[in-house]
Amino acid sequence: MDLDFSVIDSPADQTADQTQNKANLAFVVEVPDPGTPGPLFFDLETVPDKSREHLFGFDPLPEPIPKTPLEHLQEPEVFLSTSLKEMGEIMRGRNPPDSWIESIRDAEAASKKPRKGVFDLLDSFRSADVDIDVIKAERCKKMSVTPEFCKIAAIGFAFGDCEPQAILCRNADQEKTGLAILWDAIANIRGPVCGYNIIGFDLPVILVRSVLLGVTPRKFFGDLKPWDREKAIDLMVARFPRSGAMKLKSLAAYYGIEVPAGDTDGSQVAELLQDNPAKLIEYVKSDVTITRQFYRLWKGTFT
């Protein structure tokens, strides 16, 4: 059963570069016919659902301090002529550019007796920007891996020997359509779904997002147990039933399995969704390919 599904936004919503980048992303999704032997191999890529972030109870992100213009900062010889305490007071509430920090560092390093305290103070000037970036990155990661906090950016699936397929979800309507297609595929397969960490992540995500977007699940997974392999085979649970699980692509390297998407990783998904959706499609298909290879490699041992 084939379903037309375009991942291209309307031209009015695109820049010329975006239109060029998406030119080959319209395709037909082939859903398995009812009774097709399983498993159905699938994988999700997710990003933070910023439209609902106000519901999550996060503390407000700190406001970055604007960069202080060079003309408002002292010359190196003047600044370094003061004590460490005075330097701290002079710079309170200021955020100097890197070029000024380096000029102070070079001048202090060239002095007869460089002071460690000066270098530590200079490092602290950069910490405010770094700390904010770290907080943002940690929050982005938490939202991306928590079913209630994320949304689906791409869905990949395959069955039998068919080529992996992908559905890009650039907005809620495409995500809703993609979920409906995935549920049709799951319902039509005679056998389990299979993935890596699907019991802990992918299945909860499609259930949560289906609830939020009003999509009716075609199969019940609410009572799923890790050992219930008639419904789902989680390769991560099968190989690492207790602890010490490895990332899928790291594991692939140890088995000599080629990773079609190369060094692309989950931290890049949000950026790829915006700037390079073709690469995101390649990435989600890559994980489905690896998953199927591990299933076949481990059949009779771990699965």
C-alpha angles and dihedrals in degrees: 000000000000125000124192110231124170119196093189119110120220112285090242089065094052138080117225091257092050091050090052091048094051097041095109099039101095111098147147117259115218112214116196116255116249111282096023109155114255170239104108106209114210144165137185133211115203140191133190115286096229092175088071099034092109088067096056100075097234120162112252113268113251115258113246116241110242116247112266112237115246092240089063092056129080124252114257096254092049094046094046092050090071129077123264090254091052091047090056092049092047091053098042109130093007129115109199121202118251092251091062092046091052092049090054091046092051092048093049092046089054093053122102093249112024111204119225089207090063092053091048090051091050091051090053090057089065096044096080093062092042093049092053091049090050092050091049092048093048092049092047091052093047092050093046094055100039113086094215093048102044140065130210117264098176139003123205127187143161138181132197111339094327120129114263114264130207137204118200116213109200095158141012094270092054091045090051092049091045092052091050090052092048091050090051089052092048092048094048096050115094098219141025133320114245132204146126114278091350094140092054098038126356098051094045088049096053090046094049094044091047090055093048095046097041097247116150113229114231095207133037116242099157094106096043118149124194091243095049097102095164088078104026138008112203106193092196092055091044094054099033105030095165114022146313097074117178128217114265097243093045089052091049090058091056091054095044092247113154116237106217093200094053116208097346109129141183094267088069098053098097092049093046092049089057103035110018112022091163089063090048090054089050089050098052091045089051092057091049090051092051091046092054091048092052091048091054093041093051098039108128093018114052095002 
